[in-house]
């Protein structure tokens, strides 16, 4: 399985000083909302420069990238009604890239629970959707970021995908990945444009968009907001699906060297609301399984076996089921399909 990328035959501009700030997400090319709310599709992987992946080190947005850059490709036609490229329609390409490139997304692999902030820097050929039956909300994810989410490298195996992959636009823009000439008004009414063409200093710790915690700080002037390094606490827009706790949270792993955040306590290597997990059966952080349900609004997350406010990743409504693949309570297996009771 692979995506077909849109090669952009132009010289990429020199890297510029980057900023991340909140903006108003534009409408899609057809006038509808541009991937509103949480999206779910197939998460494939690709390399920055590979003939197999139809890439040459420069994305559809006209920016050079490498395998280690946190970038994604989204459905081409959502950004350009006529699938404009630099070669086919330069004016249409400039309009489209200036409108969408650089938008920030929080991407999640529900199976591993891992999340990462990534940025639109590429587009994938719509034949991947129409020809292979995949949702338009599918993503192609740059190799190293895909490996972080999945938990291991695909080692060249294109049959390895994140299915489903979930993602949500945060409402932020990262000017490192915006198209040349793009102007992005901030939500507070000011205008911030990309004007600097001086090379950006490579950040190697506590960078914008990186994970952070009490023991993993952000690099000044960045601040840690909800587990992510941001330019400031005052102007950050955090998606509703982002975790509100950044370390030692309910349901997280814990141990002698990895404590829980008070008042949580470590019980059987998981952070619990109290030392007696049975005191609140079905509550967030409590144990669950095939025969132990979580309270309404929570899901029994695998493989942790802990109730969490997260997307369902086993025995979900509409999923196939059998004697060896049970449904998650309160769903029931009816005719080989998990159905709500």
One Martini backbone bead per residue (centre of mass of N, CA, C, O) as a GRO file, in nm:
protein
  341
    1UNK     BB    1   0.096   0.036   0.022
    2UNK     BB    2   0.039   0.364  -0.127
    3UNK     BB    3   0.121   0.678  -0.207
    4UNK     BB    4   0.071   0.957  -0.430
    5UNK     BB    5   0.273   1.207  -0.504
    6UNK     BB    6   0.328   1.557  -0.549
    7UNK     BB    7   0.534   1.693  -0.758
    8UNK     BB    8   0.763   1.979  -0.722
    9UNK     BB    9   0.905   2.187  -0.978
   10UNK     BB   10   1.102   2.351  -0.750
   11UNK     BB   11   1.264   2.574  -0.564
   12UNK     BB   12   1.331   2.586  -0.247
   13UNK     BB   13   1.324   2.767   0.011
   14UNK     BB   14   1.463   2.897   0.257
   15UNK     BB   15   1.472   2.877   0.572
   16UNK     BB   16   1.268   2.999   0.834
   17UNK     BB   17   1.151   3.161   1.077
   18UNK     BB   18   0.951   3.027   1.326
   19UNK     BB   19   0.590   3.010   1.393
   20UNK     BB   20   0.328   2.960   1.647
   21UNK     BB   21  -0.027   3.016   1.581
   22UNK     BB   22  -0.345   3.125   1.583
   23UNK     BB   23  -0.614   3.043   1.353
   24UNK     BB   24  -0.824   3.036   1.077
   25UNK     BB   25  -0.975   2.787   0.930
   26UNK     BB   26  -1.031   2.708   0.626
   27UNK     BB   27  -1.193   2.616   0.369
   28UNK     BB   28  -1.254   2.412   0.144
   29UNK     BB   29  -1.255   2.393  -0.196
   30UNK     BB   30  -1.588   2.332  -0.182
   31UNK     BB   31  -1.678   2.502   0.102
   32UNK     BB   32  -1.631   2.324   0.317
   33UNK     BB   33  -1.519   2.191   0.579
   34UNK     BB   34  -1.187   2.147   0.704
   35UNK     BB   35  -1.164   1.895   0.878
   36UNK     BB   36  -1.371   1.853   1.112
   37UNK     BB   37  -1.266   1.755   1.379
   38UNK     BB   38  -1.242   1.427   1.420
   39UNK     BB   39  -1.041   1.208   1.240
   40UNK     BB   40  -1.069   0.900   1.026
   41UNK     BB   41  -0.819   0.663   0.902
   42UNK     BB   42  -0.542   0.598   0.704
   43UNK     BB   43  -0.193   0.534   0.806
   44UNK     BB   44   0.061   0.603   0.624
   45UNK     BB   45   0.390   0.587   0.473
   46UNK     BB   46   0.683   0.803   0.403
   47UNK     BB   47   0.937   0.935   0.203
   48UNK     BB   48   1.119   1.212   0.105
   49UNK     BB   49   1.320   1.022  -0.093
   50UNK     BB   50   1.131   0.830  -0.331
   51UNK     BB   51   1.031   0.648  -0.596
   52UNK     BB   52   0.808   0.477  -0.459
   53UNK     BB   53   0.679   0.766  -0.333
   54UNK     BB   54   0.712   1.014  -0.523
   55UNK     BB   55   0.985   1.155  -0.412
   56UNK     BB   56   1.236   1.462  -0.382
   57UNK     BB   57   1.243   1.653  -0.102
   58UNK     BB   58   0.968   1.792  -0.210
   59UNK     BB   59   0.674   1.925  -0.159
   60UNK     BB   60   0.377   2.063  -0.252
   61UNK     BB   61   0.454   2.331  -0.078
   62UNK     BB   62   0.780   2.376  -0.148
   63UNK     BB   63   0.923   2.205   0.080
   64UNK     BB   64   1.175   2.088   0.237
   65UNK     BB   65   1.246   1.741   0.337
   66UNK     BB   66   1.259   1.482   0.583
   67UNK     BB   67   1.218   1.195   0.765
   68UNK     BB   68   1.220   1.383   1.048
   69UNK     BB   69   0.977   1.536   0.974
   70UNK     BB   70   0.654   1.670   1.098
   71UNK     BB   71   0.473   1.542   0.839
   72UNK     BB   72   0.189   1.569   0.609
   73UNK     BB   73  -0.057   1.414   0.401
   74UNK     BB   74  -0.339   1.516   0.221
   75UNK     BB   75  -0.616   1.548   0.055
   76UNK     BB   76  -0.601   1.706  -0.237
   77UNK     BB   77  -0.906   1.798  -0.312
   78UNK     BB   78  -0.948   1.966  -0.047
   79UNK     BB   79  -0.733   2.198  -0.164
   80UNK     BB   80  -0.791   2.116  -0.483
   81UNK     BB   81  -1.020   2.081  -0.728
   82UNK     BB   82  -0.781   2.044  -0.973
   83UNK     BB   83  -0.509   1.942  -0.872
   84UNK     BB   84  -0.283   2.151  -0.829
   85UNK     BB   85   0.027   2.224  -0.972
   86UNK     BB   86   0.308   2.370  -1.075
   87UNK     BB   87   0.280   2.238  -1.367
   88UNK     BB   88  -0.045   2.270  -1.422
   89UNK     BB   89  -0.114   2.526  -1.195
   90UNK     BB   90   0.029   2.789  -1.058
   91UNK     BB   91  -0.202   2.963  -0.944
   92UNK     BB   92  -0.357   2.735  -0.800
   93UNK     BB   93  -0.120   2.641  -0.628
   94UNK     BB   94  -0.068   2.902  -0.472
   95UNK     BB   95  -0.346   2.927  -0.345
   96UNK     BB   96  -0.352   2.653  -0.195
   97UNK     BB   97  -0.083   2.659  -0.032
   98UNK     BB   98  -0.153   2.932   0.120
   99UNK     BB   99  -0.414   2.798   0.269
  100UNK     BB  100  -0.279   2.506   0.412
  101UNK     BB  101   0.004   2.528   0.470
  102UNK     BB  102   0.099   2.454   0.817
  103UNK     BB  103  -0.108   2.307   0.946
  104UNK     BB  104  -0.210   2.179   1.253
  105UNK     BB  105  -0.181   1.839   1.392
  106UNK     BB  106  -0.326   1.590   1.595
  107UNK     BB  107  -0.181   1.271   1.609
  108UNK     BB  108  -0.330   0.934   1.644
  109UNK     BB  109  -0.270   0.614   1.797
  110UNK     BB  110  -0.494   0.415   1.953
  111UNK     BB  111  -0.319   0.154   2.003
  112UNK     BB  112  -0.080   0.330   2.165
  113UNK     BB  113  -0.154   0.647   2.247
  114UNK     BB  114   0.003   0.813   2.050
  115UNK     BB  115   0.129   1.151   1.998
  116UNK     BB  116   0.146   1.418   1.734
  117UNK     BB  117   0.272   1.702   1.601
  118UNK     BB  118   0.169   1.821   1.276
  119UNK     BB  119   0.225   1.914   0.918
  120UNK     BB  120   0.126   2.055   0.632
  121UNK     BB  121   0.337   1.953   0.322
  122UNK     BB  122   0.126   1.769   0.162
  123UNK     BB  123   0.001   1.550  -0.105
  124UNK     BB  124  -0.242   1.313  -0.215
  125UNK     BB  125  -0.360   1.112  -0.433
  126UNK     BB  126  -0.698   1.040  -0.497
  127UNK     BB  127  -0.654   0.737  -0.580
  128UNK     BB  128  -0.620   0.631  -0.290
  129UNK     BB  129  -0.927   0.655  -0.243
  130UNK     BB  130  -1.090   0.562  -0.504
  131UNK     BB  131  -0.905   0.289  -0.556
  132UNK     BB  132  -0.900   0.178  -0.220
  133UNK     BB  133  -1.132   0.270  -0.009
  134UNK     BB  134  -1.048   0.524   0.142
  135UNK     BB  135  -1.058   0.770   0.340
  136UNK     BB  136  -1.026   1.115   0.318
  137UNK     BB  137  -0.890   1.111   0.622
  138UNK     BB  138  -0.635   1.026   0.533
  139UNK     BB  139  -0.278   0.957   0.583
  140UNK     BB  140   0.051   1.073   0.523
  141UNK     BB  141   0.348   0.978   0.700
  142UNK     BB  142   0.634   1.045   0.804
  143UNK     BB  143   0.840   0.802   0.892
  144UNK     BB  144   0.934   0.880   1.187
  145UNK     BB  145   0.653   0.957   1.293
  146UNK     BB  146   0.516   0.692   1.239
  147UNK     BB  147   0.706   0.523   1.423
  148UNK     BB  148   0.630   0.665   1.686
  149UNK     BB  149   0.330   0.583   1.685
  150UNK     BB  150   0.361   0.265   1.628
  151UNK     BB  151   0.665   0.175   1.773
  152UNK     BB  152   0.791   0.118   1.480
  153UNK     BB  153   0.941   0.019   1.209
  154UNK     BB  154   0.849  -0.086   0.881
  155UNK     BB  155   1.084  -0.185   0.695
  156UNK     BB  156   0.929  -0.129   0.402
  157UNK     BB  157   0.629  -0.201   0.482
  158UNK     BB  158   0.330  -0.112   0.318
  159UNK     BB  159   0.121  -0.288   0.498
  160UNK     BB  160   0.184  -0.090   0.716
  161UNK     BB  161  -0.068   0.052   0.926
  162UNK     BB  162  -0.281   0.299   1.060
  163UNK     BB  163  -0.586   0.130   1.184
  164UNK     BB  164  -0.672   0.385   1.294
  165UNK     BB  165  -0.633   0.727   1.229
  166UNK     BB  166  -0.615   1.017   1.434
  167UNK     BB  167  -0.731   1.365   1.378
  168UNK     BB  168  -0.667   1.722   1.460
  169UNK     BB  169  -0.716   2.043   1.425
  170UNK     BB  170  -0.583   2.311   1.627
  171UNK     BB  171  -0.553   2.618   1.485
  172UNK     BB  172  -0.263   2.614   1.389
  173UNK     BB  173   0.046   2.764   1.274
  174UNK     BB  174   0.348   2.686   1.076
  175UNK     BB  175   0.587   2.881   0.915
  176UNK     BB  176   0.781   2.655   0.817
  177UNK     BB  177   0.519   2.533   0.619
  178UNK     BB  178   0.457   2.769   0.462
  179UNK     BB  179   0.395   2.940   0.194
  180UNK     BB  180   0.497   3.149  -0.020
  181UNK     BB  181   0.312   3.447   0.057
  182UNK     BB  182   0.182   3.392   0.313
  183UNK     BB  183  -0.114   3.502   0.507
  184UNK     BB  184  -0.183   3.497   0.871
  185UNK     BB  185  -0.430   3.562   1.061
  186UNK     BB  186  -0.505   3.623   1.367
  187UNK     BB  187  -0.752   3.589   1.607
  188UNK     BB  188  -0.681   3.893   1.727
  189UNK     BB  189  -0.622   4.063   1.429
  190UNK     BB  190  -0.355   4.025   1.343
  191UNK     BB  191  -0.044   4.022   1.147
  192UNK     BB  192   0.142   3.738   1.024
  193UNK     BB  193   0.446   3.711   0.848
  194UNK     BB  194   0.666   3.594   0.611
  195UNK     BB  195   1.004   3.751   0.599
  196UNK     BB  196   1.218   3.560   0.674
  197UNK     BB  197   1.542   3.408   0.526
  198UNK     BB  198   1.682   3.303   0.756
  199UNK     BB  199   1.826   3.064   0.905
  200UNK     BB  200   1.733   2.816   1.106
  201UNK     BB  201   1.766   2.703   1.412
  202UNK     BB  202   1.832   2.411   1.544
  203UNK     BB  203   1.623   2.216   1.734
  204UNK     BB  204   1.695   1.972   2.026
  205UNK     BB  205   1.507   2.104   2.267
  206UNK     BB  206   1.208   2.214   2.372
  207UNK     BB  207   1.026   2.243   2.131
  208UNK     BB  208   0.795   2.322   1.926
  209UNK     BB  209   0.560   2.055   1.987
  210UNK     BB  210   0.683   1.915   2.209
  211UNK     BB  211   0.717   1.722   2.458
  212UNK     BB  212   0.614   1.758   2.812
  213UNK     BB  213   0.723   1.808   3.163
  214UNK     BB  214   0.849   1.812   3.475
  215UNK     BB  215   1.119   1.650   3.341
  216UNK     BB  216   1.043   1.790   3.042
  217UNK     BB  217   1.131   2.072   2.932
  218UNK     BB  218   1.126   2.379   2.793
  219UNK     BB  219   1.244   2.613   2.578
  220UNK     BB  220   1.321   2.918   2.602
  221UNK     BB  221   1.003   3.072   2.576
  222UNK     BB  222   0.879   2.819   2.618
  223UNK     BB  223   0.582   2.632   2.715
  224UNK     BB  224   0.396   2.410   2.915
  225UNK     BB  225   0.099   2.278   2.747
  226UNK     BB  226  -0.053   1.995   2.780
  227UNK     BB  227   0.235   1.846   2.692
  228UNK     BB  228   0.322   2.112   2.519
  229UNK     BB  229   0.519   2.315   2.336
  230UNK     BB  230   0.488   2.670   2.356
  231UNK     BB  231   0.510   3.010   2.301
  232UNK     BB  232   0.244   3.044   2.487
  233UNK     BB  233  -0.014   3.035   2.721
  234UNK     BB  234  -0.212   3.264   2.601
  235UNK     BB  235  -0.213   3.161   2.267
  236UNK     BB  236  -0.317   2.878   2.310
  237UNK     BB  237  -0.462   2.611   2.114
  238UNK     BB  238  -0.629   2.333   2.240
  239UNK     BB  239  -0.743   2.047   2.176
  240UNK     BB  240  -0.993   1.851   2.305
  241UNK     BB  241  -0.810   1.579   2.261
  242UNK     BB  242  -0.610   1.675   2.445
  243UNK     BB  243  -0.427   1.645   2.707
  244UNK     BB  244  -0.448   1.784   3.045
  245UNK     BB  245  -0.224   1.587   3.119
  246UNK     BB  246   0.151   1.544   3.143
  247UNK     BB  247   0.180   1.371   3.425
  248UNK     BB  248   0.078   1.116   3.619
  249UNK     BB  249  -0.182   1.003   3.506
  250UNK     BB  250  -0.461   0.859   3.458
  251UNK     BB  251  -0.350   0.536   3.344
  252UNK     BB  252  -0.062   0.556   3.374
  253UNK     BB  253   0.242   0.472   3.399
  254UNK     BB  254   0.427   0.321   3.677
  255UNK     BB  255   0.686   0.365   3.942
  256UNK     BB  256   0.964   0.416   4.123
  257UNK     BB  257   1.065   0.631   3.874
  258UNK     BB  258   0.736   0.674   3.802
  259UNK     BB  259   0.531   0.887   3.909
  260UNK     BB  260   0.249   1.020   4.036
  261UNK     BB  261   0.006   1.254   4.038
  262UNK     BB  262  -0.127   1.435   4.261
  263UNK     BB  263  -0.359   1.208   4.403
  264UNK     BB  264  -0.230   0.992   4.268
  265UNK     BB  265  -0.169   0.634   4.247
  266UNK     BB  266   0.028   0.342   4.251
  267UNK     BB  267  -0.132   0.058   4.082
  268UNK     BB  268  -0.007  -0.186   3.915
  269UNK     BB  269   0.148   0.034   3.725
  270UNK     BB  270  -0.097   0.243   3.777
  271UNK     BB  271  -0.269   0.529   3.775
  272UNK     BB  272  -0.475   0.622   4.047
  273UNK     BB  273  -0.724   0.766   4.242
  274UNK     BB  274  -0.670   0.512   4.431
  275UNK     BB  275  -0.566   0.238   4.628
  276UNK     BB  276  -0.875   0.146   4.554
  277UNK     BB  277  -0.998   0.055   4.257
  278UNK     BB  278  -1.291  -0.046   4.363
  279UNK     BB  279  -1.415   0.233   4.461
  280UNK     BB  280  -1.434   0.302   4.126
  281UNK     BB  281  -1.600   0.148   3.918
  282UNK     BB  282  -1.540   0.271   3.586
  283UNK     BB  283  -1.341   0.476   3.625
  284UNK     BB  284  -1.096   0.672   3.571
  285UNK     BB  285  -0.822   0.436   3.599
  286UNK     BB  286  -0.963   0.181   3.604
  287UNK     BB  287  -1.022  -0.135   3.575
  288UNK     BB  288  -1.046  -0.351   3.276
  289UNK     BB  289  -1.251  -0.562   3.044
  290UNK     BB  290  -1.440  -0.811   2.910
  291UNK     BB  291  -1.602  -0.806   3.219
  292UNK     BB  292  -1.524  -0.487   3.255
  293UNK     BB  293  -1.670  -0.190   3.273
  294UNK     BB  294  -1.720   0.132   3.181
  295UNK     BB  295  -1.820   0.424   3.200
  296UNK     BB  296  -1.977   0.658   3.062
  297UNK     BB  297  -1.744   0.798   2.818
  298UNK     BB  298  -1.568   0.545   2.838
  299UNK     BB  299  -1.275   0.340   2.773
  300UNK     BB  300  -1.119   0.030   2.715
  301UNK     BB  301  -0.785   0.031   2.700
  302UNK     BB  302  -0.560  -0.098   2.474
  303UNK     BB  303  -0.339  -0.281   2.683
  304UNK     BB  304  -0.391  -0.160   2.978
  305UNK     BB  305  -0.679  -0.190   3.123
  306UNK     BB  306  -0.806   0.116   3.112
  307UNK     BB  307  -0.995   0.378   3.192
  308UNK     BB  308  -1.073   0.616   2.926
  309UNK     BB  309  -1.067   0.929   2.747
  310UNK     BB  310  -1.103   0.755   2.454
  311UNK     BB  311  -1.061   0.581   2.188
  312UNK     BB  312  -1.169   0.308   2.049
  313UNK     BB  313  -0.960  -0.022   2.010
  314UNK     BB  314  -1.189  -0.243   2.099
  315UNK     BB  315  -1.492  -0.381   2.058
  316UNK     BB  316  -1.650  -0.200   1.875
  317UNK     BB  317  -1.885  -0.051   1.719
  318UNK     BB  318  -1.899  -0.257   1.420
  319UNK     BB  319  -1.721  -0.479   1.492
  320UNK     BB  320  -1.577  -0.762   1.484
  321UNK     BB  321  -1.678  -1.092   1.619
  322UNK     BB  322  -1.604  -1.345   1.878
  323UNK     BB  323  -1.494  -1.572   2.099
  324UNK     BB  324  -1.188  -1.441   2.060
  325UNK     BB  325  -1.348  -1.148   1.985
  326UNK     BB  326  -1.467  -0.943   2.183
  327UNK     BB  327  -1.669  -0.718   2.324
  328UNK     BB  328  -1.719  -0.411   2.450
  329UNK     BB  329  -1.850  -0.296   2.709
  330UNK     BB  330  -2.194  -0.305   2.631
  331UNK     BB  331  -2.142  -0.472   2.404
  332UNK     BB  332  -2.263  -0.705   2.149
  333UNK     BB  333  -2.259  -1.015   1.986
  334UNK     BB  334  -2.414  -0.985   1.656
  335UNK     BB  335  -2.349  -1.157   1.387
  336UNK     BB  336  -2.031  -1.068   1.417
  337UNK     BB  337  -2.126  -0.789   1.559
  338UNK     BB  338  -2.088  -0.504   1.731
  339UNK     BB  339  -2.346  -0.405   1.961
  340UNK     BB  340  -2.551  -0.206   2.110
  341UNK     BB  341  -2.756  -0.251   2.403
   0.00000   0.00000   0.00000
